[in-house]
C-alpha cells in the first residue's frame, strides 16, 4: 500500500496567516491526490482533487500543488472557521490511503 | 442537492453482524461509484470498500482489513448503498461514512460528497 505522510501533525497560527501543509507519498502517485477538511464531530468535507483543482463551492483561499510524491495545501489567509483537521489522500491505486492528518488551530 | 444519510449503526458483540445503509438523493445513483470510509475514535480516515457504477456492473473493491468479512452492495430501486459487516471485531469500532465518488478528467475517481456518518461499536 502507498503510505501518505503529512507534516506537521499540528500547527497553531494567527488570523490572516498563510498556512502550508505538506503531504508526501511513498511512491509516485502522479497528481491523484485529494485534500479534505474535518471539523470536530463532523464528516470530512472535500476541498481539492487532482492535487490542485478546487471542489465546487470551496473558497479560493484554499489551494493545492504538487506532483509525484510531494504535495502541499495552502490556506492563503487563515480565518477562525478554518480551524480543523486536514487530511490528504491518494487515489492512484487500490487501496486509496489517507495521511495521518494535520490539526490547524488558531492562536 | 446531493444528500447521503447513513443509518444502522449501534452496539454489537464481537463476532456479530450489522448492516449499514446509506440513502442517496439529489443525483443519478447508478451513474456513480460509491464508497465506505471509516474513522476509529480519535483516529484518522480509512477506506473500507467501493462499488462501481452501473456501466461497470457495480463491481466491488475492498480494503485488506475487511475483505471476506464485509460486503458492499447497492439497490438502485431504493437509491441505497449498503455495508454488510460480519465477524465484527473490536478494531472495527468506528464511525462509518458513505461517500460519493466522481470521475475526473483522467478517469480516476475521487470523493466529492460525504454523509454524516453512523457509529458502530463492537464490544461485549
Interface residues (C-beta under 8 A of the other chain):
Chain A: X31 X32 X34 X36 X42 X43 X44 X45 X46 X49 X50 X53 X55 X56 X87 X89 X91 X92 X94 X95 X96 X97 X98 X99 X100 X101
Chain B: X37 X44 X45 X46 X47 X61 X63 X64 X97 X104 X105 X106 X108 X109 X110 X111 X112 X113 X114 X115 X116 X117
